[in-house]
Amino acid sequence: MALFLATHTNKVDAKGRLSVPSLFRNALALHEFQGVVLFPSVKYPALEGVSMRRMQEFSERLDKFDLFSDEQDNLSAAVFASAVPLQFDETGRITMPKELLAHAKISENAVFVGLGLKFQIWEPRAYEAHRKQAIEHVQKNKLTVPKGSAL
């Protein structure tokens, strides 16, 4: 499974089109759906981006909750109800829905932030403030990557 790495800033054109960084498109090209799924973050003024395969994994994980439970219904409403599958055009752009741009307060430029199996899209100034807070939190709490099984 390909990873989303690095940070890229791209311009949103007058028609709301946004070029997805080539490294991200390459990671998504491994999947059947040639595009990306975006939905508003429930934690930040940002957008979450994943492959369609990852959305299917989310759906399977939600099946672990009792059917019709508040947990399942609320998580489904927060993620799936506002998720938008966006196909790449011939130049690797997606057309951003106005609702998503409004959630992240994106107008002229958007920052793509690689986060491993997902990525986020932020308004540049908001992301810079978030990044600084994240680094301070890691340093203050001396966070490290948990040990895993040997490869």
DSSP file (Angstrom, degrees, kcal/mol; ACC not computed):
  #  RESIDUE AA STRUCTURE BP1 BP2  ACC     N-H-->O    O-->H-N    N-H-->O    O-->H-N    TCO  KAPPA ALPHA  PHI   PSI    X-CA   Y-CA   Z-CA
    1    1 A M              0   0    0      0, 0.0     2,-0.1     0, 0.0    26,-0.1   0.000 360.0 360.0 360.0 128.7    0.0    0.0    0.0
    2    2 A A        -     0   0    0     25,-0.3     2,-0.3    24,-0.1    25,-0.0  -0.359 360.0-134.8 -74.7 154.2    1.4    3.4   -1.0
    3    3 A L        -     0   0    0     -2,-0.1     2,-0.7   111,-0.0   114,-0.2  -0.802   8.9-125.8-110.9 151.1    1.9    6.2    1.5
    4    4 A F  B     +A  116   0A   0    112,-3.7   112,-2.3    -2,-0.3     2,-0.3  -0.873  42.3 174.5 -93.9 118.3    1.1    9.8    1.3
    5    5 A L        +     0   0    0     -2,-0.7   110,-0.1   110,-0.2    18,-0.1  -0.883  28.7  13.2-127.1 154.5    4.3   11.7    2.1
    6    6 A A  S    S-     0   0    0     -2,-0.3   108,-3.1   108,-0.3     2,-0.4   0.035  74.8 -84.8  78.8 178.2    5.5   15.3    2.2
    7    7 A T  E     -B  113   0B   0    106,-0.2     2,-0.4     2,-0.0   106,-0.2  -0.989  39.9-178.4-128.1 133.0    3.7   18.7    2.0
    8    8 A H  E     -B  112   0B   0    104,-2.3   104,-3.6    -2,-0.4     2,-0.5  -0.991  14.8-151.6-135.0 138.0    2.7   20.4   -1.2
    9    9 A T  E     +B  111   0B   0     -2,-0.4     2,-0.3   102,-0.2   102,-0.2  -0.951  21.0 174.8-112.2 128.6    1.0   23.7   -1.8
   10   10 A N  E     -B  110   0B   0    100,-2.6   100,-2.9    -2,-0.5     2,-0.3  -0.933  29.2-111.3-131.5 155.5   -1.2   24.2   -5.0
   11   11 A K  E     -B  109   0B   0     -2,-0.3     8,-0.6    98,-0.2     2,-0.5  -0.613  18.7-136.8 -86.9 141.4   -3.4   26.9   -6.3
   12   12 A V  B     -G   18   0C   0     96,-3.4     6,-0.2    -2,-0.3     2,-0.0  -0.871  27.7-139.4 -92.5 124.8   -7.1   26.6   -6.6
   13   13 A D    >   -     0   0    0      4,-2.5     3,-2.2    -2,-0.5    -1,-0.0  -0.224  29.2 -92.0 -82.2 177.6   -8.2   28.1   -9.9
   14   14 A A  T 3  S+     0   0    0      1,-0.3    -1,-0.1     2,-0.1    -2,-0.0   0.727 126.3  53.6 -62.1 -23.8  -11.3   30.2  -10.6
   15   15 A K  T 3  S-     0   0    0      2,-0.1    -1,-0.3     0, 0.0    -2,-0.0   0.349 121.6-104.8 -92.5   6.0  -13.4   27.2  -11.4
   16   16 A G  S <  S+     0   0    0     -3,-2.2    80,-3.1     1,-0.3     2,-0.3   0.664  71.0 148.5  81.6  15.8  -12.5   25.5   -8.1
   17   17 A R  E     - H   0  95C   0     78,-0.2    -4,-2.5    76,-0.1     2,-0.4  -0.647  25.3-170.3 -87.4 143.6  -10.1   23.0   -9.7
   18   18 A L  E     -GH  12  94C   0     76,-2.8    76,-2.4    -2,-0.3     2,-0.5  -0.996  20.8-129.2-137.3 127.7   -7.1   21.9   -7.7
   19   19 A S  E     - H   0  93C   0     -8,-0.6    74,-0.2    -2,-0.4    73,-0.1  -0.650  21.5-138.5 -78.5 125.2   -4.1   19.9   -8.9
   20   20 A V        -     0   0    0     72,-2.4     5,-0.1    -2,-0.5    -1,-0.0  -0.700  34.2-100.0 -81.3 130.9   -3.4   16.9   -6.8
   21   21 A P    >>  -     0   0    0      0, 0.0     4,-2.5     0, 0.0     3,-0.6  -0.175  27.4-122.4 -53.5 143.0    0.4   16.5   -6.2
   22   22 A S  H 3> S+     0   0    0      1,-0.3     4,-2.7     2,-0.2     5,-0.2   0.849 111.1  57.3 -59.8 -35.8    1.9   13.8   -8.5
   23   23 A L  H 3> S+     0   0    0      1,-0.2     4,-1.5     2,-0.2    -1,-0.3   0.886 110.1  45.0 -61.6 -36.6    3.2   11.8   -5.5
   24   24 A F  H <> S+     0   0    0     -3,-0.6     4,-2.1     2,-0.2    -2,-0.2   0.905 111.9  51.1 -73.0 -41.7   -0.3   11.6   -4.2
   25   25 A R  H  X S+     0   0    0     -4,-2.5     4,-1.8     1,-0.2    -2,-0.2   0.896 108.4  53.4 -61.4 -39.1   -1.8   10.7   -7.6
   26   26 A N  H  < S+     0   0    0     -4,-2.7     4,-0.4     1,-0.2    -1,-0.2   0.898 108.5  49.1 -62.9 -39.8    0.8    8.0   -7.9
   27   27 A A  H >< S+     0   0    0     -4,-1.5     3,-0.6     1,-0.2   -25,-0.3   0.880 115.0  44.8 -65.8 -37.2   -0.2    6.5   -4.6
   28   28 A L  H >< S+     0   0    0     -4,-2.1     3,-1.8     1,-0.2     7,-0.3   0.721  96.9  74.5 -79.1 -21.1   -3.8    6.6   -5.6
   29   29 A A  T 3< S+     0   0    0     -4,-1.8    -1,-0.2     1,-0.3    -2,-0.2   0.681  81.1  72.3 -66.6 -16.7   -3.1    5.2   -9.1
   30   30 A L  T <  S+     0   0    0     -3,-0.6    -1,-0.3    -4,-0.4     2,-0.2   0.560  90.7  77.8 -72.7  -6.7   -2.6    1.8   -7.5
   31   31 A H  S <  S-     0   0    0     -3,-1.8    -3,-0.0     2,-0.2     4,-0.0  -0.643  86.5-119.5-108.1 160.8   -6.4    1.6   -6.9
   32   32 A E  S    S+     0   0    0     -2,-0.2     2,-0.6     2,-0.1    -1,-0.1   0.918  99.4  68.8 -63.3 -46.7   -9.3    0.8   -9.2
   33   33 A F  S    S-     0   0    0      1,-0.1     2,-1.8     2,-0.1    19,-0.3  -0.666  79.4-146.1 -78.1 118.3  -11.0    4.2   -8.7
   34   34 A Q  S    S+     0   0    0     -2,-0.6    54,-2.0    -4,-0.1     2,-0.3  -0.547  70.5  44.7 -88.7  74.8   -8.8    6.8  -10.4
   35   35 A G  E    S-C   87   0B   0     -2,-1.8     2,-0.3    52,-0.3    52,-0.2  -0.922  82.7 -88.8-178.6-158.7   -9.5    9.6   -8.0
   36   36 A V  E     -C   86   0B   0     50,-2.5    50,-3.4    -2,-0.3     2,-0.5  -0.948  19.7-132.3-138.1 154.1   -9.7   10.5   -4.3
   37   37 A V  E     -CD  85  50B   0     13,-3.0    13,-2.3    -2,-0.3     2,-0.4  -0.958  27.6-172.4-109.3 126.6  -12.4   10.6   -1.7
   38   38 A L  E     +CD  84  49B   0     46,-2.3    46,-3.0    -2,-0.5    11,-0.2  -0.913  10.0 166.0-117.7 145.1  -12.5   13.8    0.4
   39   39 A F  E     - D   0  48B   0      9,-1.8     9,-3.3    -2,-0.4    44,-0.1  -0.983  43.6 -89.0-150.8 154.9  -14.6   14.6    3.5
   40   40 A P  E     - D   0  47B   0      0, 0.0     7,-0.2     0, 0.0     2,-0.1  -0.388  45.6-114.5 -64.6 136.2  -14.6   17.3    6.1
   41   41 A S        -     0   0    0      5,-2.8     5,-0.1     3,-0.2    38,-0.0  -0.456  13.3-149.0 -65.4 140.9  -12.3   16.6    9.1
   42   42 A V  S    S+     0   0    0     -2,-0.1    -1,-0.1     1,-0.1     5,-0.0   0.538  96.6  39.9 -86.8  -6.9  -14.3   16.2   12.3
   43   43 A K  S    S+     0   0    0      1,-0.1    -1,-0.1     3,-0.1    -2,-0.0   0.711 118.1  28.1-109.0 -29.3  -11.4   17.5   14.3
   44   44 A Y  S    S-     0   0    0      2,-0.2     2,-2.0     0, 0.0    -3,-0.2  -0.825  81.9-100.8-134.0 164.5   -9.9   20.4   12.2
   45   45 A P  S    S+     0   0    0      0, 0.0    78,-0.5     0, 0.0     2,-0.3  -0.471  94.2  93.6 -81.5  66.1  -10.8   23.0    9.6
   46   46 A A  S    S-     0   0    0     -2,-2.0    -5,-2.8    -5,-0.1     2,-0.4  -0.882  75.6-109.6-148.1 171.9   -9.3   20.7    7.0
   47   47 A L  E     -DE  40 121B   0     74,-2.2    74,-1.9    -2,-0.3     2,-0.4  -0.903  22.3-137.6-112.4 142.4  -10.3   18.0    4.6
   48   48 A E  E     -DE  39 120B   0     -9,-3.3    -9,-1.8    -2,-0.4     2,-0.4  -0.822  19.1-162.2 -96.2 137.1   -9.4   14.3    4.9
   49   49 A G  E     +DE  38 119B   0     70,-3.3    70,-2.1    -2,-0.4     2,-0.3  -0.982  19.6 150.4-126.2 131.7   -8.3   12.5    1.7
   50   50 A V  E     -D   37   0B   0    -13,-2.3   -13,-3.0    -2,-0.4     2,-0.1  -0.917  43.8 -95.2-146.3 169.5   -8.2    8.8    1.2
   51   51 A S     >  -     0   0    0     66,-0.3     4,-1.7    -2,-0.3     5,-0.1  -0.444  38.6-111.2 -80.6 163.6   -8.5    6.2   -1.6
   52   52 A M  H  > S+     0   0    0    -19,-0.3     4,-2.0   -17,-0.2     5,-0.1   0.866 120.6  57.9 -63.0 -35.6  -11.8    4.5   -2.3
   53   53 A R  H  > S+     0   0    0      1,-0.2     4,-1.8     2,-0.2    -1,-0.2   0.901 104.1  50.9 -61.0 -40.8  -10.3    1.3   -0.9
   54   54 A R  H  > S+     0   0    0      1,-0.2     4,-2.3     2,-0.2    -1,-0.2   0.880 107.1  53.8 -65.5 -37.6   -9.6    3.0    2.4
   55   55 A M  H  X S+     0   0    0     -4,-1.7     4,-2.2     1,-0.2    -1,-0.2   0.887 106.5  52.4 -62.2 -38.0  -13.2    4.2    2.5
   56   56 A Q  H  X S+     0   0    0     -4,-2.0     4,-2.2     2,-0.2    -1,-0.2   0.888 107.8  51.5 -64.3 -37.9  -14.2    0.6    2.1
   57   57 A E  H  X S+     0   0    0     -4,-1.8     4,-2.3     2,-0.2    -2,-0.2   0.910 107.9  52.2 -63.4 -41.7  -12.0   -0.3    5.1
   58   58 A F  H  X S+     0   0    0     -4,-2.3     4,-2.2     1,-0.2    -2,-0.2   0.925 108.7  51.0 -58.3 -44.5  -13.7    2.4    7.1
   59   59 A S  H  X S+     0   0    0     -4,-2.2     4,-1.1     1,-0.2    -1,-0.2   0.911 109.5  49.6 -61.0 -43.5  -17.1    0.9    6.3
   60   60 A E  H  < S+     0   0    0     -4,-2.2     3,-0.4     1,-0.2     4,-0.3   0.887 109.6  51.8 -63.4 -38.7  -15.9   -2.6    7.3
   61   61 A R  H >< S+     0   0    0     -4,-2.3     3,-1.6     1,-0.2     4,-0.3   0.876 104.7  56.1 -65.6 -37.0  -14.6   -1.2   10.6
   62   62 A L  H >< S+     0   0    0     -4,-2.2     3,-1.4     1,-0.3    -1,-0.2   0.761  93.7  69.5 -67.1 -23.4  -17.9    0.5   11.3
   63   63 A D  T 3< S+     0   0    0     -4,-1.1    -1,-0.3    -3,-0.4    -2,-0.2   0.640  83.3  73.2 -67.3 -12.8  -19.6   -2.9   11.0
   64   64 A K  T <  S+     0   0    0     -3,-1.6    -1,-0.3    -4,-0.3    -2,-0.2   0.735  85.3  79.3 -72.9 -22.1  -17.9   -3.8   14.2
   65   65 A F  S <  S-     0   0    0     -3,-1.4     3,-0.1    -4,-0.3     2,-0.1  -0.476 103.5 -86.3 -78.1 157.0  -20.4   -1.5   16.1
   66   66 A D    >   -     0   0    0     -2,-0.1     3,-2.2     1,-0.1     6,-0.3  -0.391  55.6 -94.9 -60.7 140.2  -23.9   -2.8   16.8
   67   67 A L  T 3  S+     0   0    0      1,-0.3    -1,-0.1    -4,-0.1     3,-0.1  -0.374 109.8   7.9 -59.5 131.2  -26.2   -2.2   13.8
   68   68 A F  T 3  S+     0   0    0      1,-0.2    -1,-0.3    -2,-0.1    -2,-0.1   0.565  93.8 147.9  70.4  12.3  -28.1    1.0   14.3
   69   69 A S    <>  -     0   0    0     -3,-2.2     4,-2.8     1,-0.1     5,-0.2  -0.367  61.8-115.2 -70.3 158.0  -26.0    1.9   17.4
   70   70 A D  H  > S+     0   0    0      1,-0.2     4,-3.0     2,-0.2     5,-0.3   0.894 116.4  54.6 -59.3 -39.9  -25.4    5.6   18.1
   71   71 A E  H  > S+     0   0    0      2,-0.2     4,-2.3     1,-0.2     5,-0.3   0.944 111.8  42.1 -60.5 -49.1  -21.7    5.1   17.5
   72   72 A Q  H  > S+     0   0    0     -6,-0.3     4,-2.4     1,-0.2     5,-0.2   0.941 117.9  45.9 -64.5 -47.2  -22.2    3.5   14.1
   73   73 A D  H  X S+     0   0    0     -4,-2.8     4,-2.4     2,-0.2    -2,-0.2   0.914 115.0  46.3 -63.6 -43.3  -24.8    6.0   13.0
   74   74 A N  H  X S+     0   0    0     -4,-3.0     4,-2.4    -5,-0.2    -1,-0.2   0.921 114.6  45.7 -68.6 -43.7  -22.9    9.1   14.2
   75   75 A L  H  X S+     0   0    0     -4,-2.3     4,-2.0    -5,-0.3     5,-0.4   0.910 113.6  50.3 -65.1 -40.5  -19.6    8.0   12.7
   76   76 A S  H  X>S+     0   0    0     -4,-2.4     5,-1.5    -5,-0.3     4,-1.2   0.921 112.1  47.2 -62.2 -43.2  -21.3    7.1    9.4
   77   77 A A  H  <5S+     0   0    0     -4,-2.4     5,-0.3     1,-0.2    -2,-0.2   0.893 112.7  49.5 -65.1 -39.0  -23.0   10.5    9.3
   78   78 A A  H  <5S+     0   0    0     -4,-2.4    -1,-0.2    -5,-0.2    -2,-0.2   0.830 128.5  19.0 -70.4 -31.7  -19.8   12.3   10.1
   79   79 A V  H  <5S+     0   0    0     -4,-2.0     4,-0.5    -5,-0.2     3,-0.5   0.878 128.3  35.8-104.8 -61.3  -17.8   10.6    7.4
   80   80 A F  T ><5S+     0   0    0     -4,-1.2     3,-0.7    -5,-0.4    -3,-0.2   0.846 110.0  59.0 -71.8 -35.5  -19.8    8.9    4.7
   81   81 A A  T 3 <S+     0   0    0     -5,-1.5    -1,-0.2     1,-0.2    -4,-0.1   0.804 117.0  33.5 -66.2 -27.3  -22.7   11.4    4.4
   82   82 A S  T 3  S+     0   0    0     -3,-0.5    -1,-0.2    -5,-0.3     2,-0.2   0.361  91.0 117.8-109.2   5.5  -20.3   14.2    3.5
   83   83 A A    <   -     0   0    0     -3,-0.7   -44,-0.2    -4,-0.5    -4,-0.0  -0.510  45.1-163.7 -75.1 139.6  -17.7   12.2    1.6
   84   84 A V  E     -C   38   0B   0    -46,-3.0   -46,-2.3    -2,-0.2     2,-0.5  -0.973  12.0-144.9-128.3 117.6  -17.2   13.1   -2.1
   85   85 A P  E     -C   37   0B   0      0, 0.0     2,-0.5     0, 0.0   -48,-0.2  -0.708  22.0-169.8 -79.1 127.1  -15.5   10.8   -4.6
   86   86 A L  E     -C   36   0B   0    -50,-3.4   -50,-2.5    -2,-0.5     2,-0.2  -0.968   9.7-147.4-124.2 119.1  -13.6   13.0   -7.1
   87   87 A Q  E     -C   35   0B   0     -2,-0.5     8,-0.3   -52,-0.2   -52,-0.3  -0.552  23.6-112.0 -83.0 148.9  -12.1   11.7  -10.2
   88   88 A F        -     0   0    0    -54,-2.0     6,-0.2    -2,-0.2     2,-0.1  -0.541  26.7-136.9 -74.2 141.7   -8.9   13.1  -11.7
   89   89 A D    >   -     0   0    0      4,-2.3     3,-1.9    -2,-0.2    -1,-0.1  -0.266  43.7 -80.0 -83.5-174.6   -9.2   14.9  -15.0
   90   90 A E  T 3  S+     0   0    0      1,-0.3    -2,-0.1     2,-0.1    -1,-0.1   0.683 132.9  46.7 -64.3 -17.5   -6.6   14.4  -17.7
   91   91 A T  T 3  S-     0   0    0      2,-0.1    -1,-0.3     0, 0.0    -3,-0.0   0.334 122.5 -99.6-106.0   6.5   -4.1   16.8  -16.0
   92   92 A G  S <  S+     0   0    0     -3,-1.9   -72,-2.4     1,-0.3     2,-0.2   0.681  78.2 135.0  87.0  17.9   -4.5   15.3  -12.5
   93   93 A R  E     -H   19   0C   0    -74,-0.2    -4,-2.3   -76,-0.0     2,-0.3  -0.642  39.4-155.6 -98.0 158.0   -6.9   18.0  -11.2
   94   94 A I  E     -H   18   0C   0    -76,-2.4   -76,-2.8    -2,-0.2     2,-0.7  -0.941  20.7-123.8-122.9 151.7  -10.1   17.6   -9.1
   95   95 A T  E     -H   17   0C   0     -2,-0.3   -78,-0.2    -8,-0.3   -79,-0.1  -0.874  30.1-138.2 -97.7 116.2  -13.0   20.0   -9.0
   96   96 A M        -     0   0    0    -80,-3.1     2,-0.1    -2,-0.7   -10,-0.0  -0.571  11.9-124.5 -79.7 126.2  -13.5   20.9   -5.4
   97   97 A P    >>  -     0   0    0      0, 0.0     4,-2.0     0, 0.0     3,-0.5  -0.439  20.7-124.4 -64.2 142.4  -17.1   21.2   -4.1
   98   98 A K  H 3> S+     0   0    0      1,-0.2     4,-2.6     2,-0.2     5,-0.2   0.839 109.0  59.6 -58.8 -35.0  -17.9   24.6   -2.6
   99   99 A E  H 3> S+     0   0    0      2,-0.2     4,-2.1     1,-0.2    -1,-0.2   0.889 106.7  46.3 -63.1 -39.0  -19.0   22.9    0.7
  100  100 A L  H <> S+     0   0    0     -3,-0.5     4,-1.9     2,-0.2    -2,-0.2   0.929 112.4  49.5 -69.5 -44.6  -15.6   21.3    1.2
  101  101 A L  H  X>S+     0   0    0     -4,-2.0     5,-2.4     1,-0.2     4,-0.5   0.903 111.8  50.1 -59.3 -40.7  -13.7   24.5    0.3
  102  102 A A  H ><5S+     0   0    0     -4,-2.6     3,-0.7     3,-0.2    -1,-0.2   0.900 106.3  54.7 -66.4 -40.7  -15.9   26.4    2.8
  103  103 A H  H 3<5S+     0   0    0     -4,-2.1    -1,-0.2     1,-0.2    -2,-0.2   0.915 117.3  36.1 -58.5 -42.9  -15.3   23.9    5.6
  104  104 A A  H 3<5S-     0   0    0     -4,-1.9    19,-0.4    -5,-0.1    -1,-0.2   0.426 106.8-126.3 -91.2   0.8  -11.5   24.3    5.3
  105  105 A K  T <<5 +     0   0    0     -3,-0.7     2,-0.4    -4,-0.5    -3,-0.2   0.868  52.6 161.4  55.2  39.2  -11.7   28.0    4.5
  106  106 A I      < +     0   0    0     -5,-2.4    -1,-0.2    -6,-0.2     4,-0.1  -0.770   9.5 145.3 -92.8 131.5   -9.7   27.5    1.3
  107  107 A S  S    S+     0   0    0     -2,-0.4    -1,-0.2     2,-0.4   -91,-0.1   0.594  73.2   6.1-127.0 -63.3   -9.8   30.1   -1.3
  108  108 A E  S    S+     0   0    0      1,-0.2   -96,-3.4   -97,-0.1     2,-0.3   0.886 124.4  22.0 -96.4 -45.4   -6.6   30.7   -3.3
  109  109 A N  E     -B   11   0B   0    -98,-0.3    -2,-0.4   -91,-0.0     2,-0.4  -0.907  58.8-159.7-127.8 153.2   -4.1   28.0   -2.2
  110  110 A A  E     -B   10   0B   0   -100,-2.9  -100,-2.6    -2,-0.3     2,-0.6  -0.994  11.3-142.9-133.3 139.5   -4.4   24.6   -0.6
  111  111 A V  E     -BF   9 122B   0     11,-2.9    11,-2.3    -2,-0.4     2,-0.5  -0.907   9.2-152.7-105.2 121.2   -1.8   22.7    1.3
  112  112 A F  E     -BF   8 121B   0   -104,-3.6  -104,-2.3    -2,-0.6     2,-0.6  -0.831  13.4-164.7 -90.2 124.7   -1.7   18.9    0.8
  113  113 A V  E     -BF   7 120B   0      7,-3.1     7,-2.0    -2,-0.5     2,-0.3  -0.939  12.4-139.5-118.6 111.4   -0.3   17.2    3.9
  114  114 A G  E     + F   0 119B   0   -108,-3.1  -108,-0.3    -2,-0.6     5,-0.2  -0.521  24.7 172.3 -70.9 130.7    0.8   13.6    3.7
  115  115 A L        -     0   0    0      3,-2.3     2,-0.9    -2,-0.3     3,-0.3  -0.128  51.3-100.9-131.0  36.1   -0.1   11.6    6.8
  116  116 A G  B    S+A    4   0A   0   -112,-2.3  -112,-3.7     1,-0.2    -1,-0.2  -0.719 108.2  15.6  86.6-107.9    0.8    8.0    5.8
  117  117 A L  S    S+     0   0    0     -2,-0.9   -66,-0.3  -114,-0.2     2,-0.3   0.499 136.9  26.6 -83.5  -3.1   -2.4    6.2    4.8
  118  118 A K        -     0   0    0     -3,-0.3    -3,-2.3  -114,-0.2     2,-0.3  -0.893  68.4-150.2-142.3 173.7   -4.3    9.4    4.4
  119  119 A F  E     -EF  49 114B   0    -70,-2.1   -70,-3.3    -2,-0.3     2,-0.3  -0.948   7.9-141.1-140.8 165.7   -3.7   13.0    3.7
  120  120 A Q  E     -EF  48 113B   0     -7,-2.0    -7,-3.1    -2,-0.3     2,-0.5  -0.906   5.1-145.1-124.3 156.1   -5.3   16.3    4.7
  121  121 A I  E     +EF  47 112B   0    -74,-1.9   -74,-2.2    -2,-0.3     2,-0.3  -0.993  28.2 174.5-122.1 126.7   -5.9   19.5    2.7
  122  122 A W  E     - F   0 111B   0    -11,-2.3   -11,-2.9    -2,-0.5   -76,-0.1  -0.833  41.3-103.3-127.0 159.8   -5.6   22.8    4.6
  123  123 A E     >  -     0   0    0    -78,-0.5     4,-2.5   -19,-0.4     5,-0.2  -0.735  48.5-118.0 -74.1 134.9   -5.7   26.5    4.1
  124  124 A P  H  > S+     0   0    0      0, 0.0     4,-2.2     0, 0.0     5,-0.2   0.852 108.4  44.0 -53.4 -47.3   -2.0   27.4    4.3
  125  125 A R  H  > S+     0   0    0      1,-0.2     4,-1.9     2,-0.2     5,-0.2   0.900 114.4  50.6 -67.4 -38.4   -2.0   29.8    7.3
  126  126 A A  H  > S+     0   0    0     -3,-0.2     4,-2.3     1,-0.2    -1,-0.2   0.902 110.8  49.8 -64.3 -40.2   -4.3   27.4    9.3
  127  127 A Y  H  X S+     0   0    0     -4,-2.5     4,-3.4     2,-0.2     5,-0.2   0.920 107.0  53.7 -66.0 -41.3   -2.0   24.5    8.5
  128  128 A E  H  X S+     0   0    0     -4,-2.2     4,-2.1    -5,-0.2    -1,-0.2   0.919 110.8  46.6 -60.2 -42.7    1.1   26.4    9.6
  129  129 A A  H  X S+     0   0    0     -4,-1.9     4,-2.0     2,-0.2    -1,-0.2   0.917 114.5  47.9 -63.2 -43.1   -0.5   27.2   13.0
  130  130 A H  H  X S+     0   0    0     -4,-2.3     4,-2.7     2,-0.2    -2,-0.2   0.915 109.7  52.5 -63.3 -43.8   -1.6   23.5   13.3
  131  131 A R  H  X S+     0   0    0     -4,-3.4     4,-2.5     1,-0.2     5,-0.2   0.917 109.0  49.6 -60.5 -44.2    1.8   22.2   12.4
  132  132 A K  H  X S+     0   0    0     -4,-2.1     4,-2.4    -5,-0.2    -1,-0.2   0.916 112.0  48.0 -61.7 -43.3    3.5   24.3   15.0
  133  133 A Q  H  X S+     0   0    0     -4,-2.0     4,-2.5     2,-0.2    -2,-0.2   0.903 111.0  51.6 -63.5 -40.8    1.0   23.1   17.7
  134  134 A A  H  X S+     0   0    0     -4,-2.7     4,-2.4     2,-0.2    -2,-0.2   0.919 110.9  47.0 -63.2 -44.1    1.6   19.5   16.6
  135  135 A I  H  X S+     0   0    0     -4,-2.5     4,-2.6     2,-0.2     5,-0.2   0.917 112.2  50.1 -64.7 -43.1    5.3   19.8   16.9
  136  136 A E  H  X S+     0   0    0     -4,-2.4     4,-3.1     1,-0.2     5,-0.2   0.904 110.6  50.4 -60.6 -40.8    5.1   21.5   20.3
  137  137 A H  H  X S+     0   0    0     -4,-2.5     4,-2.3     2,-0.2     6,-0.2   0.917 110.7  48.6 -63.7 -43.9    2.7   18.7   21.5
  138  138 A V  H  <>S+     0   0    0     -4,-2.4     5,-2.0     2,-0.2     4,-0.5   0.928 116.3  43.3 -61.3 -45.6    5.1   16.0   20.3
  139  139 A Q  H ><5S+     0   0    0     -4,-2.6     3,-0.8     3,-0.2    -2,-0.2   0.932 114.3  48.9 -67.3 -46.3    8.1   17.7   22.0
  140  140 A K  H 3<5S+     0   0    0     -4,-3.1    -2,-0.2     1,-0.2    -1,-0.2   0.892 120.3  36.9 -61.3 -41.2    6.2   18.6   25.3
  141  141 A N  T 3<5S-     0   0    0     -4,-2.3    -1,-0.2    -5,-0.2    -2,-0.2   0.379 103.6-129.4 -94.5   3.2    4.9   15.0   25.6
  142  142 A K  T < 5 -     0   0    0     -3,-0.8    -3,-0.2    -4,-0.5    -4,-0.1   0.894  39.0-172.0  48.9  47.3    8.1   13.4   24.3
  143  143 A L      < +     0   0    0     -5,-2.0     2,-0.3    -6,-0.2    -1,-0.2  -0.405   9.1 178.5 -71.6 144.7    6.0   11.3   21.9
  144  144 A T        -     0   0    0     -2,-0.1     3,-0.0     3,-0.0    -1,-0.0  -0.898  39.4 -87.0-136.3 167.9    7.6    8.6   19.9
  145  145 A V        -     0   0    0     -2,-0.3     3,-0.1     1,-0.1     0, 0.0  -0.649  52.5-113.2 -76.3 127.8    6.5    6.0   17.4
  146  146 A P        -     0   0    0      0, 0.0     2,-0.1     0, 0.0    -1,-0.1  -0.265  33.9-102.2 -62.1 148.2    5.2    2.9   19.2
  147  147 A K        -     0   0    0      1,-0.1     2,-0.2    -3,-0.0     3,-0.1  -0.412  45.3-176.3 -67.1 145.1    7.2   -0.3   18.7
  148  148 A G        -     0   0    0      1,-0.1     2,-0.1    -2,-0.1     3,-0.1  -0.620  36.4 -58.3-127.8-170.3    5.8   -2.8   16.3
  149  149 A S        -     0   0    0     -2,-0.2    -1,-0.1     1,-0.1     2,-0.1  -0.416  64.6 -95.7 -72.3 151.0    6.6   -6.2   15.1
  150  150 A A              0   0    0      1,-0.1    -1,-0.1    -2,-0.1    -3,-0.0  -0.395 360.0 360.0 -66.8 141.1   10.0   -6.7   13.5
  151  151 A L              0   0    0     -2,-0.1    -1,-0.1    -3,-0.1    -2,-0.0   0.447 360.0 360.0 -85.7 360.0    9.9   -6.5    9.7
